[in-house]
Amino acid sequence: MEKDHPLRCPVCLGRLRKNDKSYVCGKNHSFDIARQGYVNLLPVQNKHSRSPGDTKAMLLARREFLYAGFYEPVCRDAAELINKYKKTQYPLIADIGSGEGYYTQQLQRLCSADCIGVDISKEAAKMSCSRSRDILWIVATASHLPVEDESIDVITAVFSLFVNDEYARVLKKGGIVVEISAGNRHLTELKSIIYDEVFIQVKHQSAFSDSFSELCSFDREFRIKTDNAQLRALLGMTPHTHRISKEQSSRLESISELELTVNYLVRVLEKK
Ligand SMILES: C[S@@+](CC[C@H](N)C(=O)[O-])C[C@H]1O[C@@H](n2cnc3c(N)ncnc32)[C@H](O)[C@@H]1O
């Protein structure tokens, strides 16, 4: 049976209904479903550049790296927390900043969930369609989610954004946010190769408003061993790839294997 997702029009905020090839609101604002299957609900005024978000090259690198399964423990943590704290057997999950769709697809399976993958990058939504046609992939910004108030059971934000008011608006009462963000020691070995000096940044999770209470929070660390191609893919999927010179990037060439620290912070917040 066709799922009726709680989407709202990014122009007039009216409820969107799915037709054959588009989503349309009561005021006839219409959004075509792309050939690949995603829908673009990002109006120009919410677009702060021509092609916001991760580029195709970054997304391909991300897909190549994730394909090796290095971040499976991250996925398992997210799934276990959702299954522990979810209030309904078959939750509706909105995965925000879903990238090329790795976590969204895994969470759908591991949590018996219906999933919406949201990313500001059109390339991300396009690429995600090849992962699953059973997930609704949308182009939108985390700060103006095109979904109805109090309609989502779980928000996941894996290495992406936490947006207090917007997440509070769309979550049902008792709904949860599972947030995973990079920790202080995340990938330090990679940074030590490409940068002359590495400053350990003390990472803090962003403050949350009175709309939420914290259910749990912890720091996780494990080690992975990458070969040269995986290391390059890892560099390619991070913002470092745009920040460094050719010379810095070429420092990776001679490295055949590298052991890396994966360090991340996990937090679960509940909407009051
Ligand atoms: C570091 S990547 C993480 C992707 C995915 N969660 C993963 O871990 O594989 C961050 C993603 O957030 C997206 N993004 C950046 N700003 C955004 C925004 N304002 N709203 C929605 N997505 C955004 C980027 O396009 C990118 O795909």
The ligand as a Tripos MOL2 file, in Angstrom:
@<TRIPOS>MOLECULE
LIG
   27    29     1     0     0
SMALL
NO_CHARGES

@<TRIPOS>ATOM
      1 C1         28.9430   14.7100    7.0830 C.3       1 LIG1
      2 S1         27.6370   14.3450    5.9730 S.3       1 LIG1
      3 C2         26.8370   12.9890    6.8220 C.3       1 LIG1
      4 C3         25.9860   12.1610    5.9130 C.3       1 LIG1
      5 C4         25.3980   10.8920    6.5360 C.3       1 LIG1
      6 N1         24.6000   11.1730    7.7100 N.3       1 LIG1
      7 C5         26.4970    9.9370    6.8660 C.2       1 LIG1
      8 O1         27.0080    9.9870    8.0060 O.co2     1 LIG1
      9 O2         26.8860    9.1550    5.9860 O.co2     1 LIG1
     10 C6         26.5000   15.6900    6.2630 C.3       1 LIG1
     11 C7         25.3490   15.7350    5.3010 C.3       1 LIG1
     12 O3         24.4850   16.8100    5.6920 O.3       1 LIG1
     13 C8         24.0340   17.4830    4.5320 C.3       1 LIG1
     14 N2         23.6290   18.8510    4.9450 N.ar      1 LIG1
     15 C9         24.4330   19.9240    5.1600 C.ar      1 LIG1
     16 N3         23.6870   20.9770    5.5550 N.ar      1 LIG1
     17 C10        22.3980   20.5660    5.5890 C.ar      1 LIG1
     18 C11        21.1620   21.1880    5.9150 C.ar      1 LIG1
     19 N4         21.1140   22.4630    6.2920 N.pl3     1 LIG1
     20 N5         20.0330   20.4620    5.8390 N.ar      1 LIG1
     21 C12        20.0710   19.1560    5.4560 C.ar      1 LIG1
     22 N6         21.2150   18.5100    5.1310 N.ar      1 LIG1
     23 C13        22.3580   19.1940    5.2040 C.ar      1 LIG1
     24 C14        25.1930   17.4050    3.5560 C.3       1 LIG1
     25 O4         24.7910   17.5540    2.2110 O.3       1 LIG1
     26 C15        25.7450   16.0040    3.8610 C.3       1 LIG1
     27 O5         25.1910   15.0340    3.0130 O.3       1 LIG1
@<TRIPOS>BOND
     1     1     2 1
     2     2     3 1
     3     2    10 1
     4     3     4 1
     5     4     5 1
     6     5     6 1
     7     5     7 1
     8     7     8 2
     9     7     9 1
    10    10    11 1
    11    11    12 1
    12    11    26 1
    13    12    13 1
    14    13    14 1
    15    13    24 1
    16    14    15 ar
    17    14    23 ar
    18    15    16 ar
    19    16    17 ar
    20    17    18 ar
    21    17    23 ar
    22    18    19 1
    23    18    20 ar
    24    20    21 ar
    25    21    22 ar
    26    22    23 ar
    27    24    25 1
    28    24    26 1
    29    26    27 1
@<TRIPOS>SUBSTRUCTURE
     1 LIG1         1 GROUP 0 **** ****
